Amino acid sequence: MYKSIFPSMLVVMLLALPAVVPVLAQSESAPFEIEATGQSFWRLDDAVAAMGAKPVTINIQPGTYHDCAVFEDRDITLRADRPGSVIFDGTTCEGKAALVFRGKNAVVDGLIFQNMAVPDGNGAGIRLERGNLRVVNTVFRNSQQGLAGLLMNQAQGGGSVAQAQLRQAADQNVARQQAMASTGR
């Protein structure tokens, strides 16, 4: 009896194998993909190093990342494959932010930044030191700052924020107002 079932089960498993292999391969692809080339990387820094001088879009697969990057003299778009599904959690570059921009033009779309803290108290999701920045569909929460350097660059015509949520700053302001009201100030 077992001899007759085993060969047919083996045939079914072999026929199903081509359908299973692509699914396994997809789940093992690197999360940071340069849109123009399809090249994927496991670390954001490696994707940045491979960018070259041309304007680049890096699409990011859903997940929580402990990565950071510094962008010098580049035109870059960082976009979540699904807005709200990409979280940069607690890792900063240069003691500043998860993303530090000293470039030309940058767009950040659909990302979440959380738990950014540095010793001098101004850990941010994004720090704009030079260039233009557009932030869309992005959330900043539970960090010392959400966007650092943006106001200075806006005064020079260098930044815009569309549909970004600065949760911690709003929570801190409400708490400060409630504390002042309770003390009669």
C-alpha positions, -999 to +999 in steps of 0.1 A: +000+000+000+028+026+009+047+017-022+017+029-044+011+062-025+048+073-023+054+076-061+022+097-066+031+120-036+066+124-050+051+134-084+028+160-068+057+175-047+079+178-078+051+194-098+046+220-070+083+228-066+084+254-095+055+273-078+072+273-044+108+284-055+098+319-067+079+326-035+110+316-015+133+338-037+110+368-033+111+367+005+149+366+004+154+396-018+173+426-004+151+454+009+167+485-007+163+485-045+175+511-069+145+516-092+163+523-125+186+493-123+167+468-102+198+463-081+190+454-045+210+458-013+207+445+022+220+478+037+209+513+028+245+525+030+254+500+003+226+512-020+238+548-015+273+538-024+261+522-056+240+552-067+266+572-086+259+608-095+226+604-113+193+611-097+181+579-081+150+564-065+155+537-038+123+517-032+123+501+003+104+469+011+082+467+042+101+461+075+118+476+105+154+488+098+183+498+120+200+516+092+210+552+085+227+571+056+243+603+047+236+618+012+262+642-002+255+661-034+229+638-047+193+639-060+175+611-042+140+597-036+135+572-008+101+556-012+083+529+008+069+501-014+038+505+008+035+538+027+036+533+064+052+498+062+089+509+064+102+519+099+136+533+106+141+525+143+166+542+166+198+543+145+214+576+136+244+586+115+270+611+127+251+615+160+224+634+141+196+615+123+186+583+104+189+603+071+213+632+068+210+652+036+238+675+023+228+674-013+207+688-040+172+675-039+157+648-017+122+633-014+112+610+014+078+592+009+059+569+031+085+562+058+082+560+096+110+573+119+109+564+155+131+562+187+158+586+174+180+598+203+215+611+205+236+623+234+232+660+227+194+657+226+186+664+190+182+630+174+160+632+144+145+611+117+158+635+090+184+662+092+186+686+063+219+704+062+219+716+026+196+713-004+159+709-010+138+684+008+102+672+002+086+649+029+054+632+020+032+606+038+059+603+065+055+598+103+080+609+130+074+595+165+090+590+199+122+609+189+140+639+202+132+658+170+114+648+138+130+670+112+162+689+121+175+718+101+144+722+080+134+757+092+168+771+084+167+756+049+131+767+043+141+803+050+166+798+021+139+782-001+149+746+006+122+724+020+086+714+022+066+690+042+034+675+029+014+651+051+041+645+076+031+637+112+053+650+139+038+630+167+062+635+196+065+672+192+027+676+193+025+652+223+052+672+241+035+705+235+002+692+248+019+678+279+037+711+284+005+731+281-013+707+306+016+711+331+015+749+328-023+749+332-021+727+364+006+750+380-014+782+371+011+796+347 
